[in-house]
Amino acid sequence: MRSPSDRPWAWPPPWWQRWALPDLRGDAIAGLVVAVMLVPQSLAYAMLAGLPAHVGLLASVLPLVGYAAFGSSRAVSVGPAAITSLMVAQALSPMALPGSATYQARAWCLALGSAVVLGLMGWRRLGFLSQLLSGPVVQGFTAASALLILVGQAAPLLGWPGLGHTLPEMAQRFMARAHDGAWPTWGDALVGLATLALLFAGGPVVRAWGRLCGWPVGRVEVLVRLWPLVGLVVSTLLADVLLTRYDADVHLVGAVPLVGDAGWLAVPPATELSRVDLPGLVMPVLLISLVSFVSSMSVAQTFAARQGERVDADRELLGLSAANLGSTVLGGMPVAGGLSRSVVNEAAGARSPLSGLISAVVLVGLLAGLMPALAHLPKAALAAVIMAAVSGLLTLQPLREAWRTDATEAGAFVGTALGVLVVGFESGILIGMAWSMAAMIWRHSQPHVAEVGRLRGTAHFRNVQRHDAERLPHAILLRVDDSLDFTNAQRVEQALCALIRARPAVRDVVLLMSAVNHVDHTAGQALLAFDAAQRAQGRALYLAEIKGPVMDRLQHAGIAAHFEGRVFRSAQDVWHRLDQGGVSDGYVI
């Protein structure tokens, strides 16, 4: 029976029990810094999702509170994220006009659906499902999404309408605009390119200045992450000059209300909710939930490894569920743990999720003052912020590493990336998962089998192809380095038959099962059939080094009784029996 502390929904969370008053200073500083950083990021990611900019800011408040109530990582900062925002845009753009009330209602349903799915997964302790997406699949999805974001944000950066959400769609619309002679608006282009240049120059300049001043590396990195706020301020001033003095065409965010028809709540009107195609949102909800969980767990595990801590996957599910539930109350878009925010959170000295609560309080204080200022914010500047934020995600280094390890892993990366780029995120993820599962089944169906012999003067047995090991002239010892089931039983039988054909004088066949963790019904029946065939040809089949749980299964299935007297504890036992005719103690668990 599990203790109450084993329950992922137990409250207060474990971090609260470890928190001490000296941690308050680090949490307070980190909370203030992350709140400032959230301003440009949340505004930009809301625009990427096809939602009004202020939705991102509102969706950054309560998710921090929800995660602090159930999450387990002290460094993870939850809010709007680049990848999930792109997934929202891809899922909803075919259904409704971005920015419309119908579109916002569907985005709200995605957030609520994610909260429900993640909550159910946490309640049923399904944190292990994060392993459904292998590393190459996640990396390929991330790299392809980053490329789509970079290419897609070139449109608002230059003052164009959106180009779409897949490379073929973007190429088609770009060629259509080029054919029509549409040129970028020079005001938007100037603001966007100037902001982009300022953002990319900010990192090297701040780091160089920090080295001259002798600042700690952590402080320098925090300032680098806060630099986008400087870019937004400068771009707003530049846009104001271009509009007032040169009458340039610069698209601004425009005035947004702090309080809507439902007050502070993000709940859409019933008339809009009634138009939502709920069955059409099931797959996007599932995939957004899975991707947000996997990406958040990756961030949490990265920081936990640095501190020698442990991340509870089930608590993370509940923390993300509470965060998305908070977004449905105030905001209305799916949220996840963000890498850049979490880096800043840790570098600023966060000691616990209390830093998120402090960030939420600071954001509430900033809301009233920031909302009027949003009207003067250039959309091209927000596009530049997005491009700068995701540029680091576009890397092929994981592909090169996967290729050096296993070509099939590299195939999962490429298949996922191409699916995302050409068709969309749903197809890309499903292609990657299908490729990974097929590769796993294929590898399992081709188990490594080796004829082994005894190292001279020892009781150790090794592959005769790799070591100078002695063999018995009338016996074959074959080691199977995988579980036995319907996918590979025939392969193992073929390997045994090939060895027997090569050595006609053999009268004893030994199957070493030290690496076998499972034997299914098909494999068990194949063992019986192979044994019968060998008996008919005057040979005996022996089993050795069977693990306890496997032996239990063989006994329950009646297979062990069939091999009574021919099951041995070790390779040395069976060697002694076959070589010298000694008496073995038989099988012992």
N, C-alpha and C positions, 0 to 999 in steps of 0.2 A: 504494500500500500504506500502511495506517495504521501510525503509529509506536506503540510500546508505550504511550506516554502517552495515545493516543487510545482505548485500551481502557477501557471503564467499570469493568471489574473489576480493573484494575491496582492493585497495593498496594505500598507504603503509599499512602493517598489523597493528593491534591495538597495538602490543607490541612496535612498533617503536614510536608511539605517546606518550607512557608512559615512554620511555627510557630517562634517564638523564645522564649527564657527570659523576656524581659520580658512576654510574653503570659500567663504563668502566673498573675499576680495577678488580672487581669480574669477569667480562666476560673475560678479558684478561688472568687471572690466570686459570680460568676453561677451556678456549680454549686450552691453552698450555698443561695442564694436560691431558685432554681428547685426544688430538692429540697423545701424547706419549702412552696412553693406547690403542688407536686404532691400533697401529702397531701390537702387538702380536695377538689381537683379530681378526682383519680383515684378517691377513694371515691365521690364523687357520680356520676361518669360510669359507674362500674360498676353502681350502682343503676339508673341510667337504662337501661342495656343489659339489665336484668333479671337481673344476676349479683350474687352476694354482694359486699359493699362491699370486702372485703379483696382481691378479685381485681384490682380496679383498681390497688391499691397495688403488688401483686406484678407486674402487667403494666407497671409504669413503670420497672422496673429494667433488665432486659436489653435492651429496645428502645433505650434510650439508648446502650448499648454497641454494639449492632449498627449503629445509624445513624452513630455516630462512626467506625466501621471503613470505611464506604463512602460516606457522604453527602458533599455538596459545600458545603452552606450552613453558615456559621459561627453563624448565629442560630437556625435551626430547632430546636425542642425537641420530641421525639417522645414520644407516650404516648397514653392514652385520650383521645378527643375527643368532643365533644357530638354532632356529626352522625353519625359512624360508630357511636356507641353507640345512637342512635335507630334507625339502619338495622339493627343487630343485633337490637334488640327487635322491630321490625316483621317481620323475616324469620323469627325463631324462635318468637315467641309463638303462632302458629297450630300449631306442631309439637310444643311441649312446654310444661310448666308452668315459668314463669320461676323461676330459682333452683334448680330440681331438677338432679339429676345428669345426666339426659338432656339438659336444656337446656344445661348447662355443656359437655357433650361436643360438642354442635352448635356452640357458640360457639368452642370450641377448633378445630374443623374449619374454621370461617370464617377464623380467624387463620392456620391452616396453609395454607389455600387461597389467601388473599391473599398470603402469603409466596411461594408457588409462582408465582402469576400475575405478581406484580410482578417476581420474579426472572427469569422467562422474558422479560418485556418488556424488562428492562434488558439481558439477555444478547443479545437480538436487536436492541438499539438502537432500541426503539420509543417513545422519549420523546416523539416528535411526536404520539402518540395523545392527549396531554393536550388537544390542540386539538379533539378530538371533542365536547367540551362547550364551547359558546360561553359568553361572559360572562353574557348574560341567563339562560341555562339554569342555570348555577351559582348566580347570584344569586337566581333564583326558587326554586330548590331550597333554598337556605340560608334564605331568608326564611320559606318555608312550613314547613320543619323547625323553625325557631325558634318559630314559632307553635304547632306541635303539641307541642313540648317544654314551652312555657309553660303551655298548657292542660292537658296531661297531668300535669304535676307539681303542679297544683293539688290532685289527689287525695291523694297522700301528704302534701302540706303540711297538708291538713285532716284527715288520718287516715282517708281512704277507701281502699278497694282501687283498683287501676288502672282508668282509664276507657276504655282502648283506645289505638289508634294512628292513627286517622283521625277527622276531624271528625264524620262521620255516626255512627260507632261511639261516640264520646265523648258526642255529644248523646243518643243512644238510651239509654246507660247512666245518664247524668245524669237524664234524665226518669224512668227506672225507679226510681232511688233516691229522687227527689223524690216519686214516686207512693207509694212504700212508707213515706214519712215518715222516711227515714234522714237523720240530721243529723251534721255533722262532730263528732268528739270534741274537746271543748273544750281538753283538754291539748295534743293535737297542733296544733290550730289556734293556740293561744296561742304555743307554741314556734316554729312555722313562721312566723307573721306577725311575731313579734318578731325572729326571725333575718333575715327578709326586710327589715324596716325598718332593722335595724342594718347590713345589707350595702349597701343603697342610700344610707344616710346616711354610710357610711364614706368614700366617695370625696370628696364636698364637704368633709367635716370635715378629712380628712387634707390635702387640697390647700390649704384655708384656713390650717391650722396650718403647713404648709410655707412658705407665703408670709410668714407672720408671723416664722418663724424664719430666712427667707432660704435655705432648702434648694434645691439644684439640682433642676431639673424631673425629671431622670432618677431621682433618689433618691425624690422624691415619688411618681412613678408606680410604682416598685417597691413602695413601702409600700401604695399603693392596691391593687395586685394581691395582696398578702399579707393584706389585710384579712379575706378569708373565713376564714382560720385563727382570727382573733379571734372571728368570728361563731360558729364551731363550739365554741370554748371556752366562750363565754358561753351558748350554747344548751344545752350539756351541763350546766352548772351550774344553769340554769333548770329543765331537765328533772328533775334530781336533787331540787330543792326541791319541784317539783310532785308527784313520786312519793312522797317521804317525808313531806311535811307535809299534802298535800291529797289524797293517794291518787288523783291524776288519771290518766287513761288516756293514756299517752305511749308510742308504739311506738319501741323501740330497735333498733339493729342487732343486738345480741346477741353472745354469745361466738363467736369463730371460731378455728379451729385454725391455727397458723402452719405446721404440717407435716401434710400429709394422708396418705392411704393410699400415695401414690407418693412420699412424702418431700417435698422441696421442689419436685419437678417438677409441672407442671400436666397431664401426660398423663393422660387419662381412662382408666378401666378398660376392658379389652377388651370386657367385656359391654355397656358403654354404647356404645362405638364401633360394635359390630356392629348396633346398632339405628338408626344414623344413616342417613337417606335422602340419600345423596350426590348423586343426580341433582337432588333438590329444592334443593340448596345451590349449584348451579352458577351460576345467575343472580345470587343475592345475592353470591356471591364476586366475580364479575366486576364488578358495579356498586360494591360496597364498595371494591374495589381501584382502580377508576377514580376514584371520588369522593375517596378518600384521597390518591391521587396528584395529582389536579388541585388540591385544597385545599392540599396541602403545597407544591406548586410555586408556587401563588399567594403563599403566605407567604414562601417562599424568594426569589422574584423581587422581592417588595416590599422586602425588606431589602437584597438585592443591588443594587437600583437606587439606594438611598441611599448605598451605599459605592462605587459604580462598579465592582462586581464582576460575575462571570458565574456563572450556575448551570448545571451540567451535568445535563440532564433524565435522561440514562441513568444517571448515578451516583445521582441521587435515587431512581430506581426501585430500584436495588440497595440503597441505604441503607434505604428503606422495607421492602424484602423482608427484609433482615437484622433490622430492628426487629420485624416481625411474627413472624419465626422465633424471635426471643428471647422474644416473648410466649407462643408455644406451649410454650416450655420452662418458663417461670416466669410464670404468670398465666393466659393462655388467652382473650384477647379481641383483636380487631383494633385496631390503633393507627395513628395518623397524626400529622402535624405540626400542632400547635395554635397558633392566632394569639396568644392571651393569654399562653401560656407563652413563646412566642418573643419577644413584646414585652418581657417581663420579662427574658428571657435577654440580649437586646441592651442594654436599659437598664442592667442590672447590670454590663455591661462585658465580655460574652463576646467572646473573640477567635478562637475556633475550636470545633469539636465536642468538644474536650477538656472543655469545661464540662459536657457531657452525661455524660462518664465520671465526673467528680467528683460530679455529682448522683446517679448510680447508687450510688457508694460511700457517700454520705451516707444515701441511702434504705435501703441494707442495714443500716447502723448504727441507723437509726430503727425498722426493722421489729419487732424483738423488744420494744421499749418501747411501740410504738403498738398492737400487736395486742390486748393486754389492754384498752387504753383504748377500743377500738372498741365493746366491749360496751355502753358507756354513751352512745354517740352516738345522738341522736334522728334517725329517718328524715326527719322533717319539716324538720330543719335541713339535711340533704343536699339535699332538694328545693328549699329556698330558695337554696342555693348554685348549683344548676343553673339556676334561674330568673334569678338575678342574672347568671350568666355568659353566658347566651344572649340576654339582653334587648337587648343592643346589636346583635345580628344581625337583629332584626326592624325593617327599614326599607324604605320604598318609594322612597327616593331613586334607587336604580338603575333602577327602573321609569320614573320621570319622565325620567331621562337617556336611557334607551333609546327612550322615546316621542319625545323631541325629535330623536333621531338617525334612527330608522327605526321605523315602526309595526310592521313584521314582527318586529323584535327585541323590542319590547314584548310582542308576541303570544307569543313564545317564553317570556318571563318568566311571563306569566299562565298559559299552558298548562301549564308545568312546575309552577308553584305549585298550581294547581287539581288537577292529577293527584296530587301528593303529599298534599294535604289531603283529597281525597275518596276516592282509591283506595289510595295507598301510594307508597313511594319508587320502587319498580321501575317502575310505570306512569308516575309523574311524570317520571322521567329519560328513559324511552323516548319519551314524548310530546314532551318538550322537544327531544330529538335529532331526532325525526321532523319536528317543526315547523321546526327550523333547517335541516335538509337540504332540505325542501320549499321553504322560502323561498329558499335558495341556488340551487336548480334553477330556481325561477321567475324570480329576478333574472337568472340566466345566460341564460334563454330570452328575455329582453327586453333585449338589449344596446342600449347607447346608440349610435346611428348619427347622423352629422351630415354634411350637405353642406358642403364647405369651399371657400373661395376664397382668393386671395392678397391679403395686405395690400399696399396700393399702395406701390410703390417698394422692396419687400423681397422676400425669399425665404421668408417665413413664411406658413403657411396656417392659417386659423382658421375656426370655424363661422360661416357666413354669417348665421345667426339672431342671433348675438351681436356680430358685428363688421362694420364697413363694408368688406367684402372684394370684390374684383372676381372675376367669373366669366367663363369662356369661353362664348360663345353656343351653341356646338355640342358642349359637353362637360359632363359631370357628374363631380365628384370627391366620392366618398363615403368617409368614414372610419369604420371599425368599431372600437369601443372595447372589444372582448372577443375571446376566442378563438372560433374557428368549430368547431361540432360539431353533432351531430344535434338538440340542443335548440334551436338558434337559427338554423340555416342558412335555414330558411324565412322567419323574421322579417327577416333581412338581404335576402333576395331580394324580399320584399314592399316593403321600403323603397326598393330600387332601382327596382322597377317603378312605384311611386307617383311617384317623381321623373321617370321617363321619360314617364309619362302627362301629367304637368304641363308637360313641355317637349318637345313632339313633334319639334322641329327637332334634337334631340340625335342625334349620330351616333357619339360616343365616350363610353364609360363607364369610369371609373377607380376601382378599389377600393384605398384606402389601408389598408395592413395593419400600421402601425407598432405598434398595440396588440395585435396577434394573436400569442399565444404558442403556439398549437396549432391544427392543422387535422386533424380526424379523417376517416375514410373517407367518411362520409355527407356532410360539408361539401365534401370534395374532389370527389365525384361531382356535388354540387349546383353547384359552380363550372363543371364541364365542361358540365352540362346548360344552365345559364344562358348560358354563352358560345355554345353551339350555337344557342340560341333567338335571341340577339342577332344572330348572323351571318345567320340566316335573315331577319331584319328589316332588314338593312343596317347594323348597328352593330357596333362593335368593343369588346371588353372588355380593359382593361389592368390590370395589377397593379403596385403600387409599395410601397416601404418594407417589404419582407419581411425578417424577421429570419433570421439564419443557420440556426439549428436548424429553423425552419419551412421554409426553402428546402430544407434537406437532406431533410426528409420529403416535400416535393412532388417533388423529383427522384427519390427512391427509388420513389415511387408512379407515376412517369411523367407526372405532371400538369404539371410545369415544362416538359417538352419540348413539351407541347401549346400552351403560351403563349410559345414561343420568339420573341424579337423584341418581345414586348409586356410584358416585366418590367423595371422601372426602379428605380434606386437610391433616388430621392427624388421627392417631389411636384414639386419645381422642375424636375427632368429631364423628367418627363412633360408638365408645363405647357409647357416650351420646345419639346418635340417637337410637341405638338398646336397650339400657338399660332403658331409661326413655321416649322414644318417642319424644325427643326434636327436634327442627328444626335446621338443619345445614345450614351454609352459602354456602354449596356446594364447588366446587373445585376452588381454586384460585392459580394462578401461583406465 
